[in-house]
Amino acid sequence: MPDLVSREEVPVRVDFYGFALQDFDDTQVPLLFPEGFEKGPFLTEHQGRLDFTSGGHTHTATLVIEVWNAEPSAPAGEWEECAMAEISCTSGQLEATGVAGGPMPEPIRLSKQGQDWKMRAVSSGRAEVKVQAQHGVPHGVERYVLQFWPRQ
């Protein structure tokens, strides 16, 4: 049975309908965000980087990062989007970054050493943030849960 190793909830600034998580060691990321970002699929996988397309143009979303020792069950709840990806993270940490706003101040720790990960992403609040972002800068309306576990 999979065990939860860590769980962290952080705000992430979204702009131009997107944000990314990339290896904190950017020498391992051949195409740094936002290069190659296209508003489109919910999740796009690049080497050392994961791009997310949001429901709203400019807002602050809630990002929940779960690290597991093996593949967990999908998070309970109703989700508007769900996708799977893989990422190699040599630093053991990820940097969240907006399209124009740049990186968030604190890295997200996955492990003490680098390794390859599988990841499941689910999101809710996308339709609501699309409406609210047309009239202001909402906070915490859109929510992401990202589950990471070691790739075997």
C-alpha positions as CSV (number, residue, x, y, z in Angstrom):
1,M,0.0,0.0,0.0
2,P,1.4,3.4,-0.9
3,D,2.5,5.8,1.9
4,L,2.3,9.5,1.8
5,V,5.9,10.9,2.3
6,S,5.1,14.6,2.2
7,R,2.3,17.1,1.4
8,E,2.7,20.8,0.8
9,E,0.2,23.4,-0.1
10,V,1.4,26.6,-1.8
11,P,-0.1,29.5,-3.8
12,V,1.1,29.7,-7.4
13,R,0.8,32.8,-9.5
14,V,-0.9,32.1,-12.9
15,D,-0.6,34.6,-15.8
16,F,-1.4,34.4,-19.5
17,Y,-3.4,31.2,-18.7
18,G,-0.4,29.2,-17.5
19,F,2.4,28.2,-15.2
20,A,5.1,25.6,-15.0
21,L,7.0,23.4,-12.6
22,Q,10.6,22.9,-13.7
23,D,13.8,21.3,-12.2
24,F,15.3,23.9,-9.7
25,D,18.6,23.1,-11.4
26,D,17.8,24.9,-14.6
27,T,21.0,23.6,-16.3
28,Q,18.9,20.3,-16.6
29,V,16.1,22.1,-18.4
30,P,17.0,22.5,-22.1
31,L,13.9,24.7,-22.8
32,L,13.3,27.1,-19.9
33,F,9.7,28.2,-19.3
34,P,8.0,30.0,-21.0
35,E,9.8,29.0,-24.2
36,G,7.6,26.5,-26.0
37,F,4.6,27.2,-23.8
38,E,1.3,27.1,-25.7
39,K,-2.1,27.7,-24.3
40,G,-3.8,24.4,-25.1
41,P,-3.6,21.0,-23.3
42,F,-4.1,21.0,-19.5
43,L,-0.6,19.4,-19.1
44,T,2.4,19.3,-21.4
45,E,5.5,17.4,-20.6
46,H,9.0,18.8,-21.6
47,Q,12.4,17.6,-20.5
48,G,12.8,18.7,-16.8
49,R,9.6,20.7,-17.0
50,L,5.8,20.4,-16.8
51,D,3.6,23.1,-18.3
52,F,0.0,23.7,-17.1
53,T,-2.8,25.6,-18.8
54,S,-5.2,27.3,-16.5
55,G,-8.8,28.2,-16.8
56,G,-8.1,31.9,-16.0
57,H,-5.8,34.5,-17.4
58,T,-4.3,36.1,-14.2
59,H,-4.9,34.8,-10.7
60,T,-3.4,32.9,-7.8
61,A,-4.2,29.1,-7.8
62,T,-3.8,26.7,-4.9
63,L,-1.2,24.0,-5.6
64,V,-1.1,20.9,-3.5
65,I,2.0,18.7,-3.9
66,E,1.9,15.2,-2.6
67,V,5.0,12.9,-2.7
68,W,4.3,9.2,-2.4
69,N,6.6,6.1,-2.1
70,A,4.4,4.3,-4.8
71,E,1.5,5.1,-7.1
72,P,-1.4,6.3,-4.9
73,S,-5.1,6.2,-5.7
74,A,-6.4,9.3,-7.5
75,P,-7.5,12.0,-5.2
76,A,-11.1,11.9,-4.1
77,G,-13.4,14.5,-5.4
78,E,-14.8,15.9,-8.6
79,W,-12.1,17.2,-11.0
80,E,-12.5,19.1,-14.2
81,E,-9.1,17.9,-15.6
82,C,-6.9,14.9,-15.0
83,A,-3.6,14.0,-16.7
84,M,-0.4,11.9,-16.1
85,A,3.2,12.8,-16.9
86,E,6.8,11.9,-16.1
87,I,9.6,14.3,-15.1
88,S,13.3,13.8,-14.3
89,C,14.3,16.1,-11.4
90,T,18.0,16.0,-10.8
91,S,18.0,18.6,-8.0
92,G,15.1,16.9,-6.0
93,Q,13.3,20.3,-6.1
94,L,10.9,22.0,-8.5
95,E,10.5,25.7,-9.2
96,A,7.0,27.0,-9.9
97,T,7.0,29.8,-12.4
98,G,4.5,32.0,-14.2
99,V,4.5,32.9,-17.9
100,A,5.5,36.5,-17.3
101,G,5.7,36.7,-13.5
102,G,8.7,34.5,-13.2
103,P,9.6,32.0,-10.5
104,M,8.0,31.7,-7.1
105,P,10.4,32.5,-4.2
106,E,10.6,29.1,-2.6
107,P,11.3,25.7,-4.3
108,I,9.1,22.7,-3.9
109,R,11.0,19.8,-2.4
110,L,10.3,16.3,-3.8
111,S,13.3,14.5,-2.4
112,K,16.8,15.0,-1.0
113,Q,18.3,13.7,-4.2
114,G,17.4,13.7,-7.8
115,Q,15.3,11.0,-9.4
116,D,12.7,10.3,-12.0
117,W,9.1,10.7,-11.1
118,K,5.6,9.8,-12.4
119,M,3.0,12.4,-11.7
120,R,-0.8,12.6,-11.7
121,A,-2.4,16.1,-11.9
122,V,-6.0,16.9,-11.2
123,S,-7.7,20.3,-11.2
124,S,-10.9,21.9,-10.2
125,G,-12.3,25.5,-10.2
126,R,-11.3,26.0,-13.8
127,A,-14.7,27.1,-15.1
128,E,-15.3,29.4,-12.1
129,V,-11.8,31.1,-12.3
130,K,-12.4,31.7,-16.0
131,V,-15.4,33.8,-15.1
132,Q,-13.9,35.5,-12.1
133,A,-10.6,36.4,-13.8
134,Q,-12.5,38.5,-16.3
135,H,-13.5,40.9,-13.4
136,G,-10.5,40.9,-11.1
137,V,-7.6,38.8,-9.8
138,P,-9.1,35.8,-7.9
139,H,-7.2,33.9,-5.2
140,G,-7.6,30.2,-4.5
141,V,-10.5,29.5,-6.9
142,E,-8.6,27.1,-9.1
143,R,-7.0,24.2,-7.3
144,Y,-4.4,21.6,-8.4
145,V,-3.4,18.4,-6.7
146,L,-0.2,16.9,-8.0
147,Q,0.8,13.4,-6.8
148,F,4.4,12.4,-7.4
149,W,5.9,8.9,-6.9
150,P,9.2,7.4,-8.0
151,R,9.4,5.9,-11.5
152,Q,10.4,2.3,-11.3
